[in-house]
Amino acid sequence: MIGVLDYGLGNIASISNSLNKISKKNFFVSNQNDFDRASHLIIPGVGSYLSAMQILENKNLTNEIKKFALKKPILGICLGMQILSTKGNEFKKVNGLDIIPGEIVKFTEDENPLTTNVGWMKISPIINHKIFENVDFNVEFYFDHSYYFKPISEANILAVSKMKKNFCSCVVKKNIFGFQFHLEKSHKNGLKILENFCNL
C-alpha cells in the first residue's frame, strides 16, 4: 500500500485522489508506526525547507524516512523533493534528510530573471529510466518554486528543464526519486509517472 506522508505541509488529499484515480490503495503516514505498513512512500510539500525539517524532527520522523529509504521506494514532490538533499538555504542554512547528496539553491537572475518559476514547463530526461515509461515529453508539467536541487553528482540528475539555462528538475538515487513539478497537477502524464513509481 502507498503511504503519503502527512506532516502538515502539502496537499495530501490531492495526492490521495490522484492515487485513487490510478487505482492504487493508499493511506496517510503520520507517525513512526505507520511506516511498516507502506510499500512505497510519497513525500509531498508546499512551503519552506526550514519549516519542513523542523516539523519532521519534532515529530521524530527523519530517522524513519531514512530507514525506509534503505529498502523501499520514496518519491518526493516539490518541497518533498528538496528536503531529500543534504542542505537547504531558504532563510538560513538547514540540514536536510541527506538521502541524495546536494544543495537547494535559489535561482539567480542570470538563470531566471523572475527568480521564481510558476507555470507549465517541459522536462528533458537525462536518464532513460522506467519511471518515465509511456510518458509524453512533448507536453508540459506544472512547476511552482524559487529554489532548485543542485546535486553533488551528475549521476543523480534524472531530468532537467530550461529557462535561460538548464536546471535539475528531477533527481534519482537507486530507489529514491524527486520531482520538482507537481505530479498531481500535471494531468495524465503526471499520473503516469505516479503510476510507474507505484509499480516499482
C-alpha positions as a Python dict, from the first residue, in 0.01 Angstrom:
ca = {
    (1, 'M'): (0, 0, 0),
    (2, 'I'): (123, 351, -86),
    (3, 'G'): (198, 574, 212),
    (4, 'V'): (155, 951, 177),
    (5, 'L'): (350, 1139, 442),
    (6, 'D'): (120, 1364, 644),
    (7, 'Y'): (334, 1621, 824),
    (8, 'G'): (129, 1935, 770),
    (9, 'L'): (298, 2075, 457),
    (10, 'G'): (135, 1966, 133),
    (11, 'N'): (-199, 1888, -19),
    (12, 'I'): (-216, 1525, 84),
    (13, 'A'): (-581, 1497, -22),
    (14, 'S'): (-484, 1584, -379),
    (15, 'I'): (-211, 1319, -378),
    (16, 'S'): (-451, 1061, -238),
    (17, 'N'): (-714, 1148, -501),
    (18, 'S'): (-452, 1106, -775),
    (19, 'L'): (-359, 764, -640),
    (20, 'N'): (-725, 668, -629),
    (21, 'K'): (-759, 766, -996),
    (22, 'I'): (-491, 513, -1089),
    (23, 'S'): (-642, 251, -856),
    (24, 'K'): (-356, 249, -606),
    (25, 'K'): (-456, 186, -246),
    (26, 'N'): (-309, 447, -15),
    (27, 'F'): (-312, 581, 338),
    (28, 'F'): (-163, 872, 532),
    (29, 'V'): (160, 816, 722),
    (30, 'S'): (158, 1038, 1030),
    (31, 'N'): (360, 854, 1296),
    (32, 'Q'): (651, 615, 1331),
    (33, 'N'): (431, 305, 1344),
    (34, 'D'): (278, 375, 1002),
    (35, 'F'): (599, 325, 803),
    (36, 'D'): (596, -56, 826),
    (37, 'R'): (256, -68, 654),
    (38, 'A'): (378, 116, 344),
    (39, 'S'): (530, -48, 38),
    (40, 'H'): (619, 295, -109),
    (41, 'L'): (637, 643, 46),
    (42, 'I'): (539, 973, -115),
    (43, 'I'): (665, 1295, 48),
    (44, 'P'): (464, 1596, -72),
    (45, 'G'): (536, 1950, 35),
    (46, 'V'): (450, 2316, -12),
    (47, 'G'): (625, 2578, 198),
    (48, 'S'): (972, 2636, 336),
    (49, 'Y'): (1259, 2391, 373),
    (50, 'L'): (1318, 2519, 727),
    (51, 'S'): (960, 2454, 838),
    (52, 'A'): (954, 2109, 680),
    (53, 'M'): (1269, 1992, 856),
    (54, 'Q'): (1163, 2140, 1190),
    (55, 'I'): (829, 1959, 1171),
    (56, 'L'): (985, 1626, 1071),
    (57, 'E'): (1237, 1649, 1354),
    (58, 'N'): (973, 1749, 1609),
    (59, 'K'): (761, 1452, 1503),
    (60, 'N'): (1065, 1218, 1515),
    (61, 'L'): (1011, 1121, 1151),
    (62, 'T'): (1351, 1198, 998),
    (63, 'N'): (1515, 871, 1102),
    (64, 'E'): (1207, 673, 997),
    (65, 'I'): (1227, 822, 647),
    (66, 'K'): (1599, 746, 625),
    (67, 'K'): (1544, 385, 734),
    (68, 'F'): (1261, 349, 481),
    (69, 'A'): (1492, 478, 206),
    (70, 'L'): (1734, 192, 264),
    (71, 'K'): (1486, -71, 148),
    (72, 'K'): (1175, 76, -18),
    (73, 'P'): (1093, 336, -288),
    (74, 'I'): (1046, 701, -193),
    (75, 'L'): (907, 980, -414),
    (76, 'G'): (949, 1345, -314),
    (77, 'I'): (732, 1609, -481),
    (78, 'C'): (825, 1981, -488),
    (79, 'L'): (939, 2065, -132),
    (80, 'G'): (926, 1692, -66),
    (81, 'M'): (1196, 1654, -331),
    (82, 'Q'): (1406, 1936, -193),
    (83, 'I'): (1430, 1801, 162),
    (84, 'L'): (1586, 1481, 24),
    (85, 'S'): (1902, 1691, -19),
    (86, 'T'): (2192, 1749, 219),
    (87, 'K'): (2104, 2110, 296),
    (88, 'G'): (1876, 2397, 207),
    (89, 'N'): (1937, 2773, 201),
    (90, 'E'): (1592, 2926, 243),
    (91, 'F'): (1604, 3182, 528),
    (92, 'K'): (1923, 3015, 657),
    (93, 'K'): (2133, 2703, 602),
    (94, 'V'): (1935, 2400, 717),
    (95, 'N'): (2033, 2035, 721),
    (96, 'G'): (1806, 1813, 513),
    (97, 'L'): (1747, 1439, 508),
    (98, 'D'): (2074, 1391, 315),
    (99, 'I'): (1937, 1098, 118),
    (100, 'I'): (2053, 1239, -217),
    (101, 'P'): (2372, 1448, -173),
    (102, 'G'): (2323, 1804, -289),
    (103, 'E'): (2209, 2151, -202),
    (104, 'I'): (1893, 2354, -260),
    (105, 'V'): (1980, 2691, -414),
    (106, 'K'): (1780, 2994, -524),
    (107, 'F'): (1759, 3088, -891),
    (108, 'T'): (1998, 3366, -982),
    (109, 'E'): (1886, 3646, -1213),
    (110, 'D'): (2122, 3505, -1473),
    (111, 'E'): (1940, 3171, -1457),
    (112, 'N'): (1591, 3318, -1428),
    (113, 'P'): (1523, 3695, -1438),
    (114, 'L'): (1195, 3642, -1248),
    (115, 'T'): (1378, 3436, -978),
    (116, 'T'): (1061, 3227, -944),
    (117, 'N'): (924, 2960, -1173),
    (118, 'V'): (547, 2926, -1174),
    (119, 'G'): (361, 2761, -1457),
    (120, 'W'): (394, 2492, -1721),
    (121, 'M'): (728, 2367, -1848),
    (122, 'K'): (876, 2067, -2028),
    (123, 'I'): (1125, 1825, -1882),
    (124, 'S'): (1410, 1652, -2066),
    (125, 'P'): (1522, 1313, -1932),
    (126, 'I'): (1893, 1264, -1873),
    (127, 'I'): (1848, 902, -1772),
    (128, 'N'): (1628, 657, -1960),
    (129, 'H'): (1450, 526, -1652),
    (130, 'K'): (1143, 303, -1633),
    (131, 'I'): (971, 563, -1415),
    (132, 'F'): (931, 756, -1742),
    (133, 'E'): (778, 464, -1935),
    (134, 'N'): (497, 580, -2168),
    (135, 'V'): (534, 944, -2061),
    (136, 'D'): (490, 1209, -2333),
    (137, 'F'): (775, 1461, -2310),
    (138, 'N'): (616, 1691, -2567),
    (139, 'V'): (375, 1813, -2301),
    (140, 'E'): (444, 2036, -2002),
    (141, 'F'): (434, 1980, -1627),
    (142, 'Y'): (327, 2222, -1353),
    (143, 'F'): (602, 2398, -1155),
    (144, 'D'): (584, 2640, -862),
    (145, 'H'): (920, 2714, -694),
    (146, 'S'): (1202, 2964, -639),
    (147, 'Y'): (1472, 2716, -535),
    (148, 'Y'): (1604, 2410, -715),
    (149, 'F'): (1804, 2096, -638),
    (150, 'K'): (2175, 2107, -725),
    (151, 'P'): (2307, 1750, -679),
    (152, 'I'): (2673, 1695, -599),
    (153, 'S'): (2690, 1416, -857),
    (154, 'E'): (2554, 1449, -1210),
    (155, 'A'): (2467, 1079, -1183),
    (156, 'N'): (2173, 1183, -963),
    (157, 'I'): (2018, 1413, -1225),
    (158, 'L'): (1720, 1227, -1369),
    (159, 'A'): (1586, 1514, -1585),
    (160, 'V'): (1638, 1884, -1649),
    (161, 'S'): (1421, 2176, -1750),
    (162, 'K'): (1524, 2502, -1915),
    (163, 'M'): (1460, 2866, -1850),
    (164, 'K'): (1761, 3079, -1953),
    (165, 'K'): (1974, 2781, -1853),
    (166, 'N'): (1907, 2418, -1770),
    (167, 'F'): (1833, 2332, -1409),
    (168, 'C'): (1781, 1997, -1240),
    (169, 'S'): (1408, 1924, -1222),
    (170, 'C'): (1419, 1553, -1128),
    (171, 'V'): (1664, 1354, -916),
    (172, 'V'): (1725, 985, -858),
    (173, 'K'): (1938, 764, -641),
    (174, 'K'): (1860, 392, -663),
    (175, 'N'): (1502, 363, -525),
    (176, 'I'): (1470, 732, -433),
    (177, 'F'): (1312, 984, -670),
    (178, 'G'): (1241, 1355, -657),
    (179, 'F'): (1031, 1568, -890),
    (180, 'Q'): (1028, 1947, -865),
    (181, 'F'): (699, 1975, -1052),
    (182, 'H'): (363, 1870, -911),
    (183, 'L'): (272, 1526, -1045),
    (184, 'E'): (-79, 1557, -904),
    (185, 'K'): (-141, 1877, -1105),
    (186, 'S'): (25, 1763, -1429),
    (187, 'H'): (-270, 1577, -1581),
    (188, 'K'): (-232, 1231, -1735),
    (189, 'N'): (148, 1247, -1770),
    (190, 'G'): (187, 1333, -1404),
    (191, 'L'): (-43, 1044, -1318),
    (192, 'K'): (158, 813, -1544),
    (193, 'I'): (481, 892, -1359),
    (194, 'L'): (297, 838, -1033),
    (195, 'E'): (167, 503, -1157),
    (196, 'N'): (513, 398, -1276),
    (197, 'F'): (655, 480, -933),
    (198, 'C'): (387, 275, -759),
    (199, 'N'): (470, -19, -985),
    (200, 'L'): (839, -22, -897),
}
